[in-house]
Amino acid sequence: MLCQISKLLGKKLFLNNENSESEFSISDFLFDGTTWNMKYAVIEKKHWFHHRRHLISPFFLKDFNDLSGDKPIFVDLTRQEVEKCPPEENDPPLSMEYKKMITERNAYYGSWGFSVDVPQIEPNFNGRLSDILNNNKLRSFIEIKKYHLMAENEKLGHIKDALIDIRRWKINYLVVATWNYFSKRSILFSTKLIENISYFDRNIQTKIVKNEIKNAPQFIANHFSDLEEKKLADYYQKLKGA
């Protein structure tokens, strides 16, 4: 079963053993940038003075038959179990880890009022940065929504949504808005054809040629029957073997 991530984001949660929706909601999804498997749902509890964000396995989320309106999603955890889940800082995505490192560096050196060659005054900075880029494969969906799809060194559209298989919790397709590139339409692009996600360039790269992307299946909201899912899979299986 395919589901749009955008329909899950912001959803309130109905906790186990409670009779009404809670103050917890889904604020993001974190996934492995090489396999596209979902690792965490980021659950946020908003407060007047602070927001608390916990990491839970998406497999605890249940009941996706009706995602319309403000209907909450059931999570098979009690309030106490959710609050004992690790905070997002315990296993941060690449974007959060990098921003934290930059913030700590700026706080250490302060505002000097002139250009500072950071690698020169902190020789290990580049090494730490390299370790993050090489070892942290965890990505934020909210972060990549700002990225462009690249083919043959050209930007062909930007990511605006994704379809996930909620049986396996894996991102199968990206919804790419190709406005001003090919035509005013959105396409579905298989994550199996993604070669790399570049944090600094803010793009997602594929080796597929432009014309093949131009002819990719069109995205039609709420149109993901088993038959349509099979047509998508067959289309990209042929394209991958071409």
LUMDRENGU-116895 format. One record per residue (C-alpha): chain; x, y, z. Coordinates in nm, 3 decimals. Each point is the difference from the previous one (the first is absolute). Example, Ala and Ser with C-alpha at 12.3 -4.5 7.8 and 13.67 -1.06 7.14 Angstrom:
// LUMDRENGU-116895
<cadena = A&xx = 1.230&yy = -0.450&zz = 0.780>
<cadena = A&xx = 0.137&yy = 0.344&zz = -0.066>
This chain:
// LUMDRENGU-116895
<cadena = A&xx = 0.000&yy = 0.000&zz = 0.000>
<cadena = A&xx = 0.142&yy = 0.338&zz = -0.107>
<cadena = A&xx = -0.061&yy = 0.314&zz = 0.202>
<cadena = A&xx = 0.105&yy = 0.364&zz = -0.042>
<cadena = A&xx = 0.235&yy = 0.114&zz = 0.275>
<cadena = A&xx = -0.167&yy = 0.343&zz = -0.007>
<cadena = A&xx = -0.323&yy = -0.160&zz = 0.123>
<cadena = A&xx = 0.181&yy = -0.129&zz = 0.311>
<cadena = A&xx = 0.199&yy = 0.309&zz = 0.093>
<cadena = A&xx = -0.171&yy = 0.212&zz = 0.263>
<cadena = A&xx = -0.243&yy = -0.275&zz = 0.094>
<cadena = A&xx = -0.099&yy = -0.019&zz = 0.366>
<cadena = A&xx = 0.052&yy = -0.334&zz = 0.174>
<cadena = A&xx = -0.250&yy = -0.211&zz = 0.186>
<cadena = A&xx = 0.198&yy = -0.174&zz = 0.274>
<cadena = A&xx = -0.063&yy = -0.346&zz = 0.133>
<cadena = A&xx = -0.227&yy = -0.013&zz = 0.310>
<cadena = A&xx = -0.128&yy = 0.357&zz = -0.051>
<cadena = A&xx = -0.346&yy = 0.114&zz = -0.108>
<cadena = A&xx = 0.086&yy = 0.310&zz = -0.200>
<cadena = A&xx = 0.271&yy = 0.132&zz = -0.230>
<cadena = A&xx = 0.321&yy = 0.108&zz = 0.170>
<cadena = A&xx = 0.219&yy = 0.310&zz = -0.030>
<cadena = A&xx = 0.256&yy = -0.212&zz = -0.189>
<cadena = A&xx = 0.023&yy = 0.032&zz = -0.379>
<cadena = A&xx = 0.222&yy = -0.124&zz = -0.284>
<cadena = A&xx = 0.249&yy = 0.270&zz = -0.099>
<cadena = A&xx = 0.245&yy = -0.189&zz = -0.226>
<cadena = A&xx = 0.122&yy = -0.336&zz = -0.124>
<cadena = A&xx = 0.366&yy = -0.106&zz = 0.004>
<cadena = A&xx = 0.121&yy = -0.252&zz = -0.256>
<cadena = A&xx = 0.316&yy = -0.174&zz = -0.119>
<cadena = A&xx = 0.128&yy = 0.199&zz = -0.298>
<cadena = A&xx = 0.142&yy = -0.312&zz = -0.169>
<cadena = A&xx = -0.287&yy = -0.249&zz = 0.042>
<cadena = A&xx = -0.288&yy = 0.252&zz = 0.041>
<cadena = A&xx = -0.130&yy = -0.207&zz = 0.291>
<cadena = A&xx = -0.179&yy = 0.200&zz = 0.270>
<cadena = A&xx = 0.183&yy = -0.019&zz = 0.331>
<cadena = A&xx = -0.197&yy = 0.239&zz = 0.219>
<cadena = A&xx = -0.315&yy = 0.203&zz = 0.022>
<cadena = A&xx = 0.078&yy = 0.324&zz = 0.185>
<cadena = A&xx = -0.271&yy = 0.062&zz = 0.258>
<cadena = A&xx = -0.031&yy = 0.353&zz = 0.131>
<cadena = A&xx = -0.163&yy = 0.119&zz = 0.320>
<cadena = A&xx = -0.059&yy = 0.374&zz = -0.009>
<cadena = A&xx = 0.011&yy = 0.206&zz = 0.315>
<cadena = A&xx = -0.023&yy = 0.371&zz = 0.074>
<cadena = A&xx = 0.372&yy = 0.024&zz = 0.070>
<cadena = A&xx = 0.158&yy = -0.290&zz = -0.185>
<cadena = A&xx = -0.060&yy = -0.279&zz = -0.248>
<cadena = A&xx = 0.102&yy = -0.356&zz = 0.074>
<cadena = A&xx = 0.073&yy = -0.232&zz = -0.290>
<cadena = A&xx = 0.022&yy = -0.378&zz = 0.044>
<cadena = A&xx = 0.105&yy = -0.275&zz = -0.240>
<cadena = A&xx = -0.228&yy = -0.301&zz = -0.040>
<cadena = A&xx = -0.006&yy = -0.286&zz = -0.248>
<cadena = A&xx = -0.260&yy = 0.072&zz = -0.271>
<cadena = A&xx = -0.124&yy = -0.358&zz = 0.043>
<cadena = A&xx = -0.179&yy = 0.118&zz = 0.316>
<cadena = A&xx = -0.227&yy = 0.219&zz = -0.217>
<cadena = A&xx = -0.326&yy = -0.175&zz = -0.086>
<cadena = A&xx = -0.331&yy = 0.047&zz = -0.184>
<cadena = A&xx = 0.047&yy = 0.188&zz = -0.327>
<cadena = A&xx = -0.341&yy = -0.070&zz = -0.149>
<cadena = A&xx = -0.117&yy = 0.360&zz = 0.033>
<cadena = A&xx = 0.256&yy = 0.282&zz = -0.011>
<cadena = A&xx = -0.246&yy = 0.272&zz = -0.090>
<cadena = A&xx = -0.052&yy = 0.311&zz = 0.207>
<cadena = A&xx = 0.124&yy = 0.017&zz = 0.358>
<cadena = A&xx = -0.053&yy = -0.365&zz = 0.088>
<cadena = A&xx = 0.289&yy = -0.111&zz = 0.227>
<cadena = A&xx = 0.224&yy = -0.300&zz = -0.063>
<cadena = A&xx = 0.013&yy = -0.277&zz = 0.257>
<cadena = A&xx = 0.342&yy = -0.079&zz = 0.147>
<cadena = A&xx = 0.040&yy = -0.327&zz = 0.186>
<cadena = A&xx = 0.184&yy = 0.159&zz = 0.293>
<cadena = A&xx = -0.110&yy = 0.145&zz = 0.330>
<cadena = A&xx = 0.083&yy = 0.356&zz = 0.104>
<cadena = A&xx = 0.268&yy = -0.129&zz = 0.236>
<cadena = A&xx = 0.158&yy = -0.210&zz = -0.277>
<cadena = A&xx = 0.008&yy = 0.294&zz = -0.242>
<cadena = A&xx = 0.160&yy = 0.229&zz = 0.257>
<cadena = A&xx = 0.269&yy = -0.264&zz = 0.066>
<cadena = A&xx = 0.089&yy = -0.018&zz = -0.372>
<cadena = A&xx = 0.336&yy = 0.159&zz = -0.085>
<cadena = A&xx = 0.013&yy = 0.370&zz = -0.094>
<cadena = A&xx = 0.090&yy = 0.091&zz = -0.357>
<cadena = A&xx = 0.345&yy = 0.117&zz = 0.113>
<cadena = A&xx = 0.093&yy = -0.361&zz = 0.086>
<cadena = A&xx = 0.000&yy = -0.102&zz = -0.368>
<cadena = A&xx = -0.013&yy = 0.322&zz = -0.204>
<cadena = A&xx = -0.030&yy = 0.018&zz = -0.379>
<cadena = A&xx = 0.293&yy = 0.138&zz = -0.200>
<cadena = A&xx = -0.152&yy = 0.350&zz = -0.025>
<cadena = A&xx = -0.046&yy = 0.032&zz = 0.377>
<cadena = A&xx = 0.346&yy = -0.137&zz = 0.081>
<cadena = A&xx = 0.169&yy = 0.236&zz = -0.246>
<cadena = A&xx = -0.191&yy = 0.307&zz = 0.124>
<cadena = A&xx = 0.085&yy = -0.089&zz = 0.359>
<cadena = A&xx = 0.370&yy = -0.023&zz = -0.086>
<cadena = A&xx = -0.008&yy = 0.340&zz = -0.174>
<cadena = A&xx = -0.187&yy = 0.157&zz = 0.294>
<cadena = A&xx = 0.252&yy = -0.137&zz = 0.250>
<cadena = A&xx = 0.290&yy = 0.126&zz = -0.213>
<cadena = A&xx = -0.151&yy = 0.348&zz = -0.030>
<cadena = A&xx = -0.069&yy = 0.013&zz = 0.374>
<cadena = A&xx = 0.361&yy = -0.098&zz = 0.070>
<cadena = A&xx = 0.160&yy = 0.258&zz = -0.227>
<cadena = A&xx = -0.260&yy = 0.269&zz = 0.047>
<cadena = A&xx = -0.068&yy = 0.284&zz = -0.239>
<cadena = A&xx = 0.335&yy = 0.147&zz = -0.096>
<cadena = A&xx = -0.117&yy = 0.254&zz = -0.255>
<cadena = A&xx = 0.244&yy = -0.130&zz = -0.262>
<cadena = A&xx = 0.047&yy = -0.308&zz = -0.214>
<cadena = A&xx = 0.134&yy = -0.301&zz = 0.190>
<cadena = A&xx = 0.158&yy = -0.298&zz = -0.173>
<cadena = A&xx = -0.158&yy = -0.268&zz = 0.218>
<cadena = A&xx = 0.188&yy = -0.302&zz = -0.140>
<cadena = A&xx = 0.327&yy = 0.186&zz = 0.069>
<cadena = A&xx = -0.077&yy = 0.083&zz = 0.362>
<cadena = A&xx = -0.177&yy = -0.330&zz = 0.061>
<cadena = A&xx = 0.186&yy = -0.263&zz = -0.206>
<cadena = A&xx = -0.241&yy = -0.277&zz = 0.106>
<cadena = A&xx = -0.311&yy = 0.181&zz = -0.128>
<cadena = A&xx = 0.023&yy = -0.148&zz = -0.350>
<cadena = A&xx = 0.062&yy = -0.344&zz = 0.147>
<cadena = A&xx = -0.310&yy = 0.022&zz = 0.219>
<cadena = A&xx = -0.203&yy = 0.123&zz = -0.295>
<cadena = A&xx = 0.126&yy = -0.286&zz = -0.216>
<cadena = A&xx = -0.097&yy = -0.252&zz = 0.269>
<cadena = A&xx = -0.353&yy = 0.137&zz = 0.014>
<cadena = A&xx = -0.045&yy = -0.009&zz = -0.377>
<cadena = A&xx = 0.144&yy = -0.350&zz = -0.034>
<cadena = A&xx = -0.162&yy = -0.166&zz = 0.300>
<cadena = A&xx = -0.336&yy = 0.166&zz = 0.059>
<cadena = A&xx = -0.247&yy = -0.138&zz = -0.257>
<cadena = A&xx = -0.307&yy = 0.110&zz = 0.193>
<cadena = A&xx = -0.208&yy = 0.259&zz = -0.187>
<cadena = A&xx = -0.293&yy = 0.221&zz = 0.089>
<cadena = A&xx = -0.294&yy = 0.000&zz = -0.238>
<cadena = A&xx = -0.080&yy = 0.360&zz = 0.094>
<cadena = A&xx = 0.356&yy = 0.089&zz = -0.105>
<cadena = A&xx = -0.003&yy = -0.172&zz = -0.341>
<cadena = A&xx = -0.334&yy = 0.160&zz = -0.093>
<cadena = A&xx = 0.211&yy = 0.303&zz = -0.091>
<cadena = A&xx = 0.225&yy = -0.195&zz = -0.237>
<cadena = A&xx = 0.003&yy = -0.023&zz = -0.381>
<cadena = A&xx = 0.011&yy = -0.308&zz = -0.218>
<cadena = A&xx = 0.311&yy = 0.009&zz = -0.222>
<cadena = A&xx = 0.062&yy = -0.182&zz = -0.329>
<cadena = A&xx = 0.278&yy = 0.071&zz = -0.250>
<cadena = A&xx = 0.114&yy = 0.287&zz = 0.226>
<cadena = A&xx = -0.335&yy = 0.178&zz = -0.030>
<cadena = A&xx = -0.270&yy = 0.072&zz = 0.256>
<cadena = A&xx = -0.318&yy = -0.165&zz = -0.122>
<cadena = A&xx = -0.234&yy = 0.070&zz = 0.289>
<cadena = A&xx = -0.027&yy = 0.021&zz = 0.377>
<cadena = A&xx = -0.114&yy = -0.257&zz = 0.254>
<cadena = A&xx = -0.342&yy = 0.083&zz = 0.142>
<cadena = A&xx = -0.117&yy = -0.332&zz = 0.146>
<cadena = A&xx = 0.070&yy = -0.373&zz = 0.007>
<cadena = A&xx = -0.191&yy = -0.328&zz = -0.006>
<cadena = A&xx = 0.082&yy = -0.252&zz = 0.268>
<cadena = A&xx = -0.085&yy = -0.368&zz = 0.021>
<cadena = A&xx = -0.149&yy = -0.011&zz = 0.350>
<cadena = A&xx = 0.020&yy = -0.378&zz = 0.007>
<cadena = A&xx = 0.379&yy = 0.018&zz = -0.005>
<cadena = A&xx = 0.045&yy = 0.370&zz = 0.089>
<cadena = A&xx = 0.214&yy = 0.079&zz = -0.300>
<cadena = A&xx = -0.004&yy = 0.303&zz = -0.232>
<cadena = A&xx = -0.071&yy = -0.147&zz = -0.344>
<cadena = A&xx = -0.061&yy = 0.313&zz = -0.206>
<cadena = A&xx = 0.074&yy = 0.370&zz = 0.013>
<cadena = A&xx = -0.263&yy = 0.248&zz = -0.119>
<cadena = A&xx = 0.190&yy = 0.247&zz = -0.218>
<cadena = A&xx = -0.153&yy = 0.328&zz = -0.116>
<cadena = A&xx = 0.139&yy = 0.062&zz = -0.350>
<cadena = A&xx = -0.161&yy = 0.343&zz = -0.044>
<cadena = A&xx = 0.210&yy = 0.229&zz = -0.221>
<cadena = A&xx = 0.210&yy = -0.299&zz = -0.108>
<cadena = A&xx = -0.212&yy = -0.232&zz = -0.217>
<cadena = A&xx = -0.359&yy = 0.097&zz = 0.065>
<cadena = A&xx = -0.223&yy = 0.100&zz = 0.289>
<cadena = A&xx = -0.042&yy = -0.345&zz = 0.145>
<cadena = A&xx = 0.139&yy = -0.218&zz = 0.276>
<cadena = A&xx = 0.158&yy = -0.338&zz = -0.064>
<cadena = A&xx = 0.077&yy = -0.307&zz = 0.207>
<cadena = A&xx = 0.367&yy = -0.096&zz = 0.002>
<cadena = A&xx = 0.127&yy = -0.330&zz = 0.138>
<cadena = A&xx = 0.254&yy = 0.020&zz = 0.283>
<cadena = A&xx = 0.169&yy = -0.309&zz = -0.147>
<cadena = A&xx = 0.144&yy = 0.227&zz = -0.270>
<cadena = A&xx = 0.152&yy = 0.252&zz = 0.244>
<cadena = A&xx = 0.381&yy = 0.003&zz = 0.003>
<cadena = A&xx = 0.074&yy = 0.258&zz = 0.266>
<cadena = A&xx = -0.152&yy = 0.258&zz = 0.236>
<cadena = A&xx = 0.222&yy = 0.307&zz = 0.027>
<cadena = A&xx = -0.052&yy = 0.200&zz = 0.320>
<cadena = A&xx = 0.219&yy = 0.293&zz = -0.103>
<cadena = A&xx = -0.127&yy = 0.027&zz = -0.358>
<cadena = A&xx = -0.354&yy = -0.065&zz = 0.120>
<cadena = A&xx = -0.082&yy = -0.237&zz = -0.279>
<cadena = A&xx = -0.078&yy = -0.364&zz = -0.073>
<cadena = A&xx = 0.193&yy = -0.152&zz = -0.289>
<cadena = A&xx = -0.094&yy = -0.270&zz = -0.248>
<cadena = A&xx = 0.173&yy = -0.142&zz = -0.308>
<cadena = A&xx = -0.330&yy = -0.027&zz = -0.189>
<cadena = A&xx = -0.011&yy = 0.228&zz = -0.305>
<cadena = A&xx = -0.232&yy = 0.299&zz = -0.016>
<cadena = A&xx = -0.238&yy = -0.140&zz = -0.259>
<cadena = A&xx = -0.068&yy = -0.307&zz = 0.211>
<cadena = A&xx = -0.087&yy = 0.221&zz = 0.295>
<cadena = A&xx = -0.222&yy = 0.215&zz = -0.222>
<cadena = A&xx = -0.206&yy = -0.310&zz = -0.084>
<cadena = A&xx = -0.024&yy = -0.120&zz = 0.361>
<cadena = A&xx = -0.345&yy = -0.086&zz = 0.139>
<cadena = A&xx = -0.203&yy = 0.301&zz = 0.109>
<cadena = A&xx = -0.084&yy = 0.047&zz = 0.367>
<cadena = A&xx = -0.373&yy = -0.003&zz = 0.068>
<cadena = A&xx = -0.091&yy = 0.047&zz = 0.366>
<cadena = A&xx = -0.201&yy = -0.277&zz = 0.169>
<cadena = A&xx = 0.045&yy = -0.231&zz = -0.300>
<cadena = A&xx = 0.204&yy = -0.286&zz = 0.140>
<cadena = A&xx = -0.195&yy = -0.322&zz = -0.046>
<cadena = A&xx = 0.182&yy = -0.334&zz = -0.011>
<cadena = A&xx = -0.033&yy = 0.008&zz = -0.380>
<cadena = A&xx = 0.155&yy = 0.347&zz = -0.027>
<cadena = A&xx = 0.276&yy = -0.104&zz = 0.239>
<cadena = A&xx = 0.081&yy = -0.299&zz = -0.223>
<cadena = A&xx = 0.004&yy = 0.221&zz = -0.312>
<cadena = A&xx = 0.249&yy = 0.233&zz = 0.170>
<cadena = A&xx = 0.222&yy = -0.288&zz = 0.106>
<cadena = A&xx = -0.008&yy = -0.155&zz = -0.349>
<cadena = A&xx = 0.084&yy = 0.333&zz = -0.168>
<cadena = A&xx = 0.308&yy = 0.061&zz = 0.212>
<cadena = A&xx = 0.111&yy = -0.362&zz = -0.010>
<cadena = A&xx = 0.015&yy = 0.026&zz = -0.382>
<cadena = A&xx = 0.176&yy = 0.336&zz = 0.022>
<cadena = A&xx = 0.256&yy = -0.133&zz = 0.246>
<cadena = A&xx = 0.077&yy = -0.294&zz = -0.227>
<cadena = A&xx = 0.033&yy = 0.216&zz = -0.310>
